[in-house]
C-alpha cells in the first residue's frame, strides 16, 4: 500500500465551491481500481489550505490506472481550477 499526499492551496474565496465539487469528485476516485481510501482535511491555521491523503494498493494504480483514465479527466475538470499554486503530489510507503 502507498499513500498519495497532496497539499491543496485553494484560491481565496473558493473553499466552499471546492468542498462541494470535492464531494462529487470523491465518488469518482473511490470507483477506481486499486483505490483503498482517502481523507481530505482542512488546515486550521490557513483557511484555504487542505491536505489530501489517498491510499492506493500500488503507485501504478494511481499514476497509470487513475491518471490515465477518463475518470481522471472528470476529476481534473471538477477540481484543478481551484488550486494556486498547483499542488505537488508525493507518494509514501
Backbone atoms as SQL, in Angstrom:
CREATE TABLE atoms (id INTEGER PRIMARY KEY, chain TEXT, resi INTEGER, resn TEXT, atom TEXT, x REAL, y REAL, z REAL);
INSERT INTO atoms VALUES
  (1, 'A', 1, 'UNK', 'N', 0.841, -1.178, 0.000),
  (2, 'A', 1, 'UNK', 'CA', 0.000, 0.000, 0.000),
  (3, 'A', 1, 'UNK', 'C', 0.885, 1.239, 0.000),
  (4, 'A', 2, 'UNK', 'N', 0.452, 2.253, -0.732),
  (5, 'A', 2, 'UNK', 'CA', 1.164, 3.526, -0.754),
  (6, 'A', 2, 'UNK', 'C', 0.174, 4.646, -0.409),
  (7, 'A', 3, 'UNK', 'N', 0.748, 5.740, 0.089),
  (8, 'A', 3, 'UNK', 'CA', -0.035, 6.922, 0.406),
  (9, 'A', 3, 'UNK', 'C', 0.316, 8.028, -0.568),
  (10, 'A', 4, 'UNK', 'N', -0.678, 8.540, -1.218),
  (11, 'A', 4, 'UNK', 'CA', -0.537, 9.740, -2.046),
  (12, 'A', 4, 'UNK', 'C', -0.833, 10.919, -1.132),
  (13, 'A', 5, 'UNK', 'N', 0.047, 11.916, -1.130),
  (14, 'A', 5, 'UNK', 'CA', -0.120, 13.085, -0.273),
  (15, 'A', 5, 'UNK', 'C', -0.053, 14.336, -1.139),
  (16, 'A', 6, 'UNK', 'N', -1.061, 15.201, -1.005),
  (17, 'A', 6, 'UNK', 'CA', -1.074, 16.459, -1.752),
  (18, 'A', 6, 'UNK', 'C', -1.542, 17.581, -0.830),
  (19, 'A', 7, 'UNK', 'N', -0.775, 18.660, -0.806),
  (20, 'A', 7, 'UNK', 'CA', -1.185, 19.871, -0.112),
  (21, 'A', 7, 'UNK', 'C', -1.917, 20.731, -1.144),
  (22, 'A', 8, 'UNK', 'N', -3.159, 21.070, -0.847),
  (23, 'A', 8, 'UNK', 'CA', -4.005, 21.791, -1.793),
  (24, 'A', 8, 'UNK', 'C', -4.232, 23.214, -1.293),
  (25, 'A', 9, 'UNK', 'N', -3.720, 24.173, -2.017),
  (26, 'A', 9, 'UNK', 'CA', -3.949, 25.584, -1.720),
  (27, 'A', 9, 'UNK', 'C', -5.043, 26.082, -2.653),
  (28, 'A', 10, 'UNK', 'N', -6.206, 26.337, -2.073),
  (29, 'A', 10, 'UNK', 'CA', -7.377, 26.754, -2.842),
  (30, 'A', 10, 'UNK', 'C', -7.389, 28.273, -2.939),
  (31, 'A', 11, 'UNK', 'N', -7.737, 28.750, -4.110),
  (32, 'A', 11, 'UNK', 'CA', -7.789, 30.200, -4.342),
  (33, 'A', 11, 'UNK', 'C', -8.742, 30.863, -3.338),
  (34, 'A', 12, 'UNK', 'N', -8.364, 32.059, -2.944),
  (35, 'A', 12, 'UNK', 'CA', -9.120, 32.849, -1.970),
  (36, 'A', 12, 'UNK', 'C', -10.604, 32.937, -2.348),
  (37, 'A', 13, 'UNK', 'N', -11.467, 32.652, -1.386),
  (38, 'A', 13, 'UNK', 'CA', -12.902, 32.781, -1.588),
  (39, 'A', 13, 'UNK', 'C', -13.585, 31.607, -2.262),
  (40, 'A', 14, 'UNK', 'N', -12.821, 30.554, -2.587),
  (41, 'A', 14, 'UNK', 'CA', -13.411, 29.435, -3.325),
  (42, 'A', 14, 'UNK', 'C', -13.507, 28.140, -2.513),
  (43, 'A', 15, 'UNK', 'N', -13.231, 28.209, -1.222),
  (44, 'A', 15, 'UNK', 'CA', -13.222, 26.985, -0.406),
  (45, 'A', 15, 'UNK', 'C', -14.563, 26.253, -0.408),
  (46, 'A', 16, 'UNK', 'N', -15.665, 26.974, -0.283),
  (47, 'A', 16, 'UNK', 'CA', -16.980, 26.311, -0.252),
  (48, 'A', 16, 'UNK', 'C', -17.288, 25.623, -1.577),
  (49, 'A', 17, 'UNK', 'N', -16.952, 26.282, -2.685),
  (50, 'A', 17, 'UNK', 'CA', -17.162, 25.672, -4.002),
  (51, 'A', 17, 'UNK', 'C', -16.258, 24.449, -4.175),
  (52, 'A', 18, 'UNK', 'N', -15.010, 24.574, -3.720),
  (53, 'A', 18, 'UNK', 'CA', -14.079, 23.446, -3.785),
  (54, 'A', 18, 'UNK', 'C', -14.634, 22.252, -3.011),
  (55, 'A', 19, 'UNK', 'N', -15.084, 22.492, -1.791),
  (56, 'A', 19, 'UNK', 'CA', -15.611, 21.407, -0.964),
  (57, 'A', 19, 'UNK', 'C', -16.837, 20.761, -1.603),
  (58, 'A', 20, 'UNK', 'N', -17.695, 21.544, -2.211),
  (59, 'A', 20, 'UNK', 'CA', -18.872, 20.998, -2.904),
  (60, 'A', 20, 'UNK', 'C', -18.450, 20.127, -4.085),
  (61, 'A', 21, 'UNK', 'N', -17.492, 20.615, -4.874),
  (62, 'A', 21, 'UNK', 'CA', -17.018, 19.828, -6.013),
  (63, 'A', 21, 'UNK', 'C', -16.271, 18.584, -5.554),
  (64, 'A', 22, 'UNK', 'N', -15.567, 18.690, -4.428),
  (65, 'A', 22, 'UNK', 'CA', -14.834, 17.522, -3.938),
  (66, 'A', 22, 'UNK', 'C', -15.794, 16.405, -3.553),
  (67, 'A', 23, 'UNK', 'N', -16.957, 16.742, -3.045),
  (68, 'A', 23, 'UNK', 'CA', -17.955, 15.709, -2.694),
  (69, 'A', 23, 'UNK', 'C', -18.367, 14.904, -3.936),
  (70, 'A', 24, 'UNK', 'N', -18.395, 15.554, -5.074),
  (71, 'A', 24, 'UNK', 'CA', -18.676, 14.859, -6.337),
  (72, 'A', 24, 'UNK', 'C', -17.450, 14.061, -6.765),
  (73, 'A', 25, 'UNK', 'N', -16.288, 14.696, -6.701),
  (74, 'A', 25, 'UNK', 'CA', -15.046, 14.082, -7.170),
  (75, 'A', 25, 'UNK', 'C', -14.647, 12.860, -6.355),
  (76, 'A', 26, 'UNK', 'N', -14.957, 12.845, -5.056),
  (77, 'A', 26, 'UNK', 'CA', -14.549, 11.700, -4.252),
  (78, 'A', 26, 'UNK', 'C', -15.286, 10.428, -4.672),
  (79, 'A', 27, 'UNK', 'N', -16.459, 10.565, -5.274),
  (80, 'A', 27, 'UNK', 'CA', -17.164, 9.397, -5.796),
  (81, 'A', 27, 'UNK', 'C', -16.421, 8.824, -7.008),
  (82, 'A', 28, 'UNK', 'N', -15.776, 9.705, -7.750),
  (83, 'A', 28, 'UNK', 'CA', -15.002, 9.271, -8.919),
  (84, 'A', 28, 'UNK', 'C', -13.785, 8.484, -8.471),
  (85, 'A', 29, 'UNK', 'N', -12.980, 9.077, -7.597),
  (86, 'A', 29, 'UNK', 'CA', -11.727, 8.421, -7.209),
  (87, 'A', 29, 'UNK', 'C', -11.988, 7.103, -6.486),
  (88, 'A', 30, 'UNK', 'N', -13.050, 7.059, -5.704),
  (89, 'A', 30, 'UNK', 'CA', -13.322, 5.836, -4.948),
  (90, 'A', 30, 'UNK', 'C', -13.783, 4.679, -5.835),
  (91, 'A', 31, 'UNK', 'N', -14.106, 4.967, -7.088),
  (92, 'A', 31, 'UNK', 'CA', -14.530, 3.913, -8.014),
  (93, 'A', 31, 'UNK', 'C', -13.365, 3.307, -8.800),
  (94, 'A', 32, 'UNK', 'N', -12.162, 3.847, -8.639),
  (95, 'A', 32, 'UNK', 'CA', -11.012, 3.426, -9.435),
  (96, 'A', 32, 'UNK', 'C', -10.387, 2.156, -8.860),
  (97, 'A', 33, 'UNK', 'N', -10.018, 1.242, -9.732),
  (98, 'A', 33, 'UNK', 'CA', -9.351, 0.007, -9.308),
  (99, 'A', 33, 'UNK', 'C', -8.055, 0.359, -8.576),
  (100, 'A', 34, 'UNK', 'N', -7.817, -0.294, -7.462),
  (101, 'A', 34, 'UNK', 'CA', -6.601, -0.067, -6.689),
  (102, 'A', 34, 'UNK', 'C', -6.756, 0.977, -5.599),
  (103, 'A', 35, 'UNK', 'N', -7.865, 1.711, -5.626),
  (104, 'A', 35, 'UNK', 'CA', -8.158, 2.695, -4.583),
  (105, 'A', 35, 'UNK', 'C', -8.524, 1.957, -3.302),
  (106, 'A', 36, 'UNK', 'N', -8.013, 2.462, -2.163),
  (107, 'A', 36, 'UNK', 'CA', -8.360, 1.880, -0.869),
  (108, 'A', 36, 'UNK', 'C', -9.211, 2.858, -0.056),
  (109, 'A', 37, 'UNK', 'N', -8.718, 4.074, 0.130),
  (110, 'A', 37, 'UNK', 'CA', -9.451, 5.062, 0.923),
  (111, 'A', 37, 'UNK', 'C', -8.834, 6.438, 0.703),
  (112, 'A', 38, 'UNK', 'N', -9.518, 7.461, 1.210),
  (113, 'A', 38, 'UNK', 'CA', -8.964, 8.816, 1.137),
  (114, 'A', 38, 'UNK', 'C', -9.471, 9.633, 2.320),
  (115, 'A', 39, 'UNK', 'N', -8.786, 10.742, 2.549),
  (116, 'A', 39, 'UNK', 'CA', -9.172, 11.660, 3.599),
  (117, 'A', 39, 'UNK', 'C', -8.763, 13.062, 3.174),
  (118, 'A', 40, 'UNK', 'N', -9.685, 13.992, 3.253),
  (119, 'A', 40, 'UNK', 'CA', -9.412, 15.398, 2.972),
  (120, 'A', 40, 'UNK', 'C', -9.595, 16.155, 4.273),
  (121, 'A', 41, 'UNK', 'N', -8.563, 16.893, 4.675),
  (122, 'A', 41, 'UNK', 'CA', -8.605, 17.663, 5.920),
  (123, 'A', 41, 'UNK', 'C', -8.329, 19.125, 5.626),
  (124, 'A', 42, 'UNK', 'N', -9.066, 19.998, 6.295),
  (125, 'A', 42, 'UNK', 'CA', -8.887, 21.446, 6.151),
  (126, 'A', 42, 'UNK', 'C', -7.889, 21.920, 7.200),
  (127, 'A', 43, 'UNK', 'N', -6.975, 22.759, 6.794),
  (128, 'A', 43, 'UNK', 'CA', -5.959, 23.301, 7.687),
  (129, 'A', 43, 'UNK', 'C', -6.608, 24.239, 8.718),
  (130, 'A', 44, 'UNK', 'N', -6.141, 24.175, 9.926),
  (131, 'A', 44, 'UNK', 'CA', -6.643, 25.045, 10.991),
  (132, 'A', 44, 'UNK', 'C', -6.038, 26.442, 10.868),
  (133, 'A', 45, 'UNK', 'N', -4.746, 26.516, 10.593),
  (134, 'A', 45, 'UNK', 'CA', -4.048, 27.806, 10.561),
  (135, 'A', 45, 'UNK', 'C', -4.289, 28.611, 9.288),
  (136, 'A', 46, 'UNK', 'N', -4.483, 27.939, 8.162),
  (137, 'A', 46, 'UNK', 'CA', -4.659, 28.630, 6.884),
  (138, 'A', 46, 'UNK', 'C', -6.000, 28.214, 6.279),
  (139, 'A', 47, 'UNK', 'N', -6.934, 29.158, 6.178),
  (140, 'A', 47, 'UNK', 'CA', -8.320, 28.830, 5.828),
  (141, 'A', 47, 'UNK', 'C', -8.527, 28.261, 4.433),
  (142, 'A', 48, 'UNK', 'N', -7.613, 28.474, 3.514),
  (143, 'A', 48, 'UNK', 'CA', -7.779, 27.978, 2.141),
  (144, 'A', 48, 'UNK', 'C', -6.849, 26.814, 1.815),
  (145, 'A', 49, 'UNK', 'N', -6.357, 26.137, 2.856),
  (146, 'A', 49, 'UNK', 'CA', -5.384, 25.061, 2.658),
  (147, 'A', 49, 'UNK', 'C', -5.964, 23.735, 3.153),
  (148, 'A', 50, 'UNK', 'N', -5.705, 22.682, 2.372),
  (149, 'A', 50, 'UNK', 'CA', -6.185, 21.332, 2.678),
  (150, 'A', 50, 'UNK', 'C', -5.049, 20.343, 2.474),
  (151, 'A', 51, 'UNK', 'N', -5.200, 19.176, 3.081),
  (152, 'A', 51, 'UNK', 'CA', -4.314, 18.061, 2.764),
  (153, 'A', 51, 'UNK', 'C', -5.196, 16.910, 2.285),
  (154, 'A', 52, 'UNK', 'N', -4.772, 16.289, 1.206),
  (155, 'A', 52, 'UNK', 'CA', -5.468, 15.129, 0.674),
  (156, 'A', 52, 'UNK', 'C', -4.550, 13.922, 0.813),
  (157, 'A', 53, 'UNK', 'N', -5.047, 12.896, 1.459),
  (158, 'A', 53, 'UNK', 'CA', -4.333, 11.632, 1.616),
  (159, 'A', 53, 'UNK', 'C', -5.152, 10.554, 0.932),
  (160, 'A', 54, 'UNK', 'N', -4.529, 9.845, 0.001),
  (161, 'A', 54, 'UNK', 'CA', -5.222, 8.760, -0.688),
  (162, 'A', 54, 'UNK', 'C', -4.385, 7.500, -0.542),
  (163, 'A', 55, 'UNK', 'N', -5.027, 6.423, -0.135),
  (164, 'A', 55, 'UNK', 'CA', -4.365, 5.123, -0.028),
  (165, 'A', 55, 'UNK', 'C', -4.645, 4.329, -1.298),
  (166, 'A', 56, 'UNK', 'N', -3.567, 3.863, -1.920),
  (167, 'A', 56, 'UNK', 'CA', -3.658, 3.049, -3.131),
  (168, 'A', 56, 'UNK', 'C', -2.969, 1.715, -2.874),
  (169, 'A', 57, 'UNK', 'N', -3.393, 0.692, -3.590),
  (170, 'A', 57, 'UNK', 'CA', -2.723, -0.606, -3.481),
  (171, 'A', 57, 'UNK', 'C', -1.285, -0.506, -3.975),
  (172, 'A', 58, 'UNK', 'N', -1.073, 0.179, -5.097),
  (173, 'A', 58, 'UNK', 'CA', 0.268, 0.385, -5.653),
  (174, 'A', 58, 'UNK', 'C', 0.338, 1.776, -6.278),
  (175, 'A', 59, 'UNK', 'N', 1.528, 2.260, -6.506),
  (176, 'A', 59, 'UNK', 'CA', 1.711, 3.559, -7.156),
  (177, 'A', 59, 'UNK', 'C', 1.176, 3.525, -8.589),
  (178, 'A', 60, 'UNK', 'N', 1.248, 2.358, -9.240),
  (179, 'A', 60, 'UNK', 'CA', 0.762, 2.231, -10.612),
  (180, 'A', 60, 'UNK', 'C', -0.756, 2.442, -10.705),
  (181, 'A', 61, 'UNK', 'N', -1.482, 1.989, -9.697),
  (182, 'A', 61, 'UNK', 'CA', -2.932, 2.219, -9.707),
  (183, 'A', 61, 'UNK', 'C', -3.240, 3.712, -9.690),
  (184, 'A', 62, 'UNK', 'N', -2.397, 4.488, -9.019),
  (185, 'A', 62, 'UNK', 'CA', -2.606, 5.929, -9.004),
  (186, 'A', 62, 'UNK', 'C', -2.120, 6.575, -10.292),
  (187, 'A', 63, 'UNK', 'N', -0.848, 6.365, -10.608),
  (188, 'A', 63, 'UNK', 'CA', -0.230, 7.111, -11.703),
  (189, 'A', 63, 'UNK', 'C', -0.639, 6.633, -13.090),
  (190, 'A', 64, 'UNK', 'N', -0.987, 5.387, -13.219),
  (191, 'A', 64, 'UNK', 'CA', -1.398, 4.875, -14.533),
  (192, 'A', 64, 'UNK', 'C', -2.910, 4.620, -14.552),
  (193, 'A', 65, 'UNK', 'N', -3.375, 3.806, -13.605),
  (194, 'A', 65, 'UNK', 'CA', -4.789, 3.443, -13.583),
  (195, 'A', 65, 'UNK', 'C', -5.720, 4.628, -13.450),
  (196, 'A', 66, 'UNK', 'N', -5.384, 5.558, -12.554),
  (197, 'A', 66, 'UNK', 'CA', -6.247, 6.726, -12.349),
  (198, 'A', 66, 'UNK', 'C', -5.893, 7.860, -13.288),
  (199, 'A', 67, 'UNK', 'N', -4.650, 8.284, -13.288),
  (200, 'A', 67, 'UNK', 'CA', -4.279, 9.480, -14.059),
  (201, 'A', 67, 'UNK', 'C', -4.407, 9.319, -15.563),
  (202, 'A', 68, 'UNK', 'N', -4.449, 8.113, -16.057),
  (203, 'A', 68, 'UNK', 'CA', -4.602, 7.901, -17.500),
  (204, 'A', 68, 'UNK', 'C', -6.035, 7.518, -17.862),
  (205, 'A', 69, 'UNK', 'N', -6.943, 7.645, -16.908),
  (206, 'A', 69, 'UNK', 'CA', -8.332, 7.220, -17.138),
  (207, 'A', 69, 'UNK', 'C', -9.219, 8.389, -17.571),
  (208, 'A', 70, 'UNK', 'N', -10.362, 8.034, -18.148),
  (209, 'A', 70, 'UNK', 'CA', -11.377, 9.045, -18.473),
  (210, 'A', 70, 'UNK', 'C', -11.913, 9.693, -17.202),
  (211, 'A', 71, 'UNK', 'N', -12.006, 8.905, -16.135),
  (212, 'A', 71, 'UNK', 'CA', -12.485, 9.427, -14.860),
  (213, 'A', 71, 'UNK', 'C', -11.586, 10.541, -14.330),
  (214, 'A', 72, 'UNK', 'N', -10.284, 10.431, -14.588),
  (215, 'A', 72, 'UNK', 'CA', -9.351, 11.472, -14.140),
  (216, 'A', 72, 'UNK', 'C', -9.653, 12.800, -14.845),
  (217, 'A', 73, 'UNK', 'N', -10.066, 12.741, -16.092),
  (218, 'A', 73, 'UNK', 'CA', -10.406, 13.971, -16.818),
  (219, 'A', 73, 'UNK', 'C', -11.588, 14.671, -16.147),
  (220, 'A', 74, 'UNK', 'N', -12.540, 13.898, -15.657),
  (221, 'A', 74, 'UNK', 'CA', -13.670, 14.468, -14.941),
  (222, 'A', 74, 'UNK', 'C', -13.218, 15.046, -13.594),
  (223, 'A', 75, 'UNK', 'N', -12.372, 14.307, -12.872),
  (224, 'A', 75, 'UNK', 'CA', -11.781, 14.768, -11.608),
  (225, 'A', 75, 'UNK', 'C', -11.065, 16.099, -11.832),
  (226, 'A', 76, 'UNK', 'N', -10.264, 16.124, -12.869),
  (227, 'A', 76, 'UNK', 'CA', -9.480, 17.316, -13.217),
  (228, 'A', 76, 'UNK', 'C', -10.394, 18.517, -13.494),
  (229, 'A', 77, 'UNK', 'N', -11.455, 18.318, -14.250),
  (230, 'A', 77, 'UNK', 'CA', -12.352, 19.436, -14.586),
  (231, 'A', 77, 'UNK', 'C', -13.121, 19.926, -13.358),
  (232, 'A', 78, 'UNK', 'N', -13.373, 19.041, -12.398),
  (233, 'A', 78, 'UNK', 'CA', -14.060, 19.431, -11.173),
  (234, 'A', 78, 'UNK', 'C', -13.168, 20.210, -10.209),
  (235, 'A', 79, 'UNK', 'N', -11.861, 19.873, -10.161),
  (236, 'A', 79, 'UNK', 'CA', -11.018, 20.368, -9.073),
  (237, 'A', 79, 'UNK', 'C', -9.820, 21.228, -9.453),
  (238, 'A', 80, 'UNK', 'N', -9.192, 20.969, -10.566),
  (239, 'A', 80, 'UNK', 'CA', -7.888, 21.587, -10.831),
  (240, 'A', 80, 'UNK', 'C', -7.914, 23.109, -10.948),
  (241, 'A', 81, 'UNK', 'N', -9.030, 23.689, -11.319),
  (242, 'A', 81, 'UNK', 'CA', -9.096, 25.150, -11.459),
  (243, 'A', 81, 'UNK', 'C', -9.133, 25.877, -10.107),
  (244, 'A', 82, 'UNK', 'N', -9.269, 25.149, -9.012),
  (245, 'A', 82, 'UNK', 'CA', -9.305, 25.766, -7.686),
  (246, 'A', 82, 'UNK', 'C', -7.913, 26.044, -7.112),
  (247, 'A', 83, 'UNK', 'N', -6.869, 25.407, -7.641),
  (248, 'A', 83, 'UNK', 'CA', -5.559, 25.426, -6.978),
  (249, 'A', 83, 'UNK', 'C', -4.653, 26.556, -7.448),
  (250, 'A', 84, 'UNK', 'N', -3.990, 27.188, -6.464),
  (251, 'A', 84, 'UNK', 'CA', -2.970, 28.205, -6.753),
  (252, 'A', 84, 'UNK', 'C', -1.984, 28.232, -5.603),
  (253, 'A', 85, 'UNK', 'N', -0.776, 27.735, -5.787),
  (254, 'A', 85, 'UNK', 'CA', -0.233, 27.092, -6.988),
  (255, 'A', 85, 'UNK', 'C', -0.757, 25.663, -7.137),
  (256, 'A', 86, 'UNK', 'N', -0.451, 25.072, -8.274),
  (257, 'A', 86, 'UNK', 'CA', -0.864, 23.695, -8.493),
  (258, 'A', 86, 'UNK', 'C', -0.090, 22.797, -7.530),
  (259, 'A', 87, 'UNK', 'N', -0.768, 21.829, -6.895),
  (260, 'A', 87, 'UNK', 'CA', -0.121, 21.031, -5.852),
  (261, 'A', 87, 'UNK', 'C', 0.937, 20.062, -6.370),
  (262, 'A', 88, 'UNK', 'N', 1.914, 19.845, -5.518),
  (263, 'A', 88, 'UNK', 'CA', 2.882, 18.770, -5.721),
  (264, 'A', 88, 'UNK', 'C', 2.316, 17.531, -5.052),
  (265, 'A', 89, 'UNK', 'N', 2.366, 16.408, -5.750),
  (266, 'A', 89, 'UNK', 'CA', 1.862, 15.157, -5.215),
  (267, 'A', 89, 'UNK', 'C', 3.060, 14.265, -4.929),
  (268, 'A', 90, 'UNK', 'N', 3.074, 13.688, -3.726),
  (269, 'A', 90, 'UNK', 'CA', 4.156, 12.783, -3.344),
  (270, 'A', 90, 'UNK', 'C', 3.558, 11.464, -2.892),
  (271, 'A', 91, 'UNK', 'N', 4.392, 10.426, -2.921),
  (272, 'A', 91, 'UNK', 'CA', 3.959, 9.081, -2.528),
  (273, 'A', 91, 'UNK', 'C', 4.849, 8.551, -1.403),
  (274, 'A', 92, 'UNK', 'N', 4.233, 7.889, -0.451),
  (275, 'A', 92, 'UNK', 'CA', 4.929, 7.346, 0.714),
  (276, 'A', 92, 'UNK', 'C', 4.499, 5.908, 0.941),
  (277, 'A', 93, 'UNK', 'N', 5.421, 5.101, 1.537),
  (278, 'A', 93, 'UNK', 'CA', 5.044, 3.755, 1.912),
  (279, 'A', 93, 'UNK', 'C', 5.173, 3.574, 3.402);
